[in-house]
Amino acid sequence: MMFGCLLASTRQPICARMTGSFDAWLKGREDVGEELTDVAIYLLGLAEMTGTDLQDEIEAKIAKNAARVYQRLQDGVLAKSSGDAD
């Protein structure tokens, strides 16, 4: 990834990028894909800067989530058991 492009994309916090994506989806705008792409570019750039292998991290997180135990609350909502860490 070009460093200049990464710097330009990191000036806006990722939460703002995510909010823009969600807002585009809620409003039925046609640029949802473009907004989500902004989030992906930011995330991939940050992973590159920190030396994080996202493929390994995603696979580990999926495995961790699959092993979680959920319980149904009185209102019917599923929630992680209190012993599960994030």
C-alpha positions as CSV (number, residue, x, y, z in Angstrom):
1,M,0.0,0.0,0.0
2,M,1.3,3.4,-0.8
3,F,2.3,5.3,2.3
4,G,0.8,8.6,1.2
5,C,-2.5,7.0,0.5
6,L,-2.4,5.4,3.9
7,L,-1.7,8.7,5.6
8,A,-4.6,10.3,3.8
9,S,-7.0,7.5,4.8
10,T,-6.0,7.5,8.5
11,R,-6.8,11.2,9.1
12,Q,-10.5,10.2,9.7
13,P,-11.0,7.8,12.6
14,I,-12.2,4.3,11.6
15,C,-15.4,4.8,13.7
16,A,-16.3,7.7,11.3
17,R,-15.7,5.5,8.3
18,M,-17.9,2.7,9.8
19,T,-20.6,5.2,10.7
20,G,-20.6,6.5,7.1
21,S,-21.0,2.9,5.9
22,F,-23.8,2.2,8.2
23,D,-25.5,5.4,7.4
24,A,-25.3,4.7,3.6
25,W,-26.8,1.3,4.2
26,L,-29.6,2.7,6.4
27,K,-30.5,5.3,3.8
28,G,-30.4,2.8,0.9
29,R,-27.7,4.8,-0.8
30,E,-25.9,3.2,-3.8
31,D,-22.4,4.0,-2.4
32,V,-22.5,1.4,0.4
33,G,-19.8,-0.7,-1.3
34,E,-17.6,2.4,-1.7
35,E,-18.1,3.3,2.0
36,L,-17.3,-0.3,3.1
37,T,-14.2,-0.2,0.9
38,D,-13.0,2.9,2.8
39,V,-13.2,0.9,6.0
40,A,-11.4,-2.1,4.5
41,I,-8.6,0.1,3.2
42,Y,-8.2,1.8,6.6
43,L,-8.2,-1.6,8.4
44,L,-5.7,-3.2,5.9
45,G,-3.4,-0.2,6.2
46,L,-3.5,-0.3,10.0
47,A,-2.7,-4.1,9.9
48,E,0.2,-3.4,7.6
49,M,1.6,-0.7,9.8
50,T,1.4,-2.9,12.9
51,G,2.6,-6.1,11.3
52,T,-0.7,-7.8,12.0
53,D,-1.5,-10.9,9.8
54,L,-5.2,-10.4,9.5
55,Q,-5.8,-13.9,8.0
56,D,-4.3,-15.5,11.0
57,E,-6.1,-13.2,13.4
58,I,-9.5,-13.7,11.7
59,E,-9.1,-17.5,11.7
60,A,-8.2,-17.5,15.4
61,K,-11.1,-15.2,16.3
62,I,-13.6,-17.4,14.3
63,A,-12.4,-20.5,16.2
64,K,-12.6,-18.7,19.5
65,N,-16.2,-17.5,18.7
66,A,-17.2,-21.0,17.7
67,A,-16.1,-22.4,21.1
68,R,-18.2,-19.8,23.0
69,V,-21.1,-21.0,25.1
70,Y,-24.3,-18.9,24.9
71,Q,-27.3,-18.9,27.2
72,R,-30.8,-17.6,26.6
73,L,-31.8,-14.8,28.9
74,Q,-35.3,-14.4,30.3
75,D,-36.2,-12.0,27.5
76,G,-35.2,-14.6,24.9
77,V,-31.9,-12.9,23.8
78,L,-28.8,-15.0,23.5
79,A,-25.8,-13.8,25.5
80,K,-22.3,-15.1,26.1
81,S,-21.9,-17.0,29.3
82,S,-20.2,-15.0,32.0
83,G,-17.1,-17.2,31.8
84,D,-16.4,-16.3,28.2
85,A,-13.8,-13.6,27.6
86,D,-13.8,-11.4,24.5
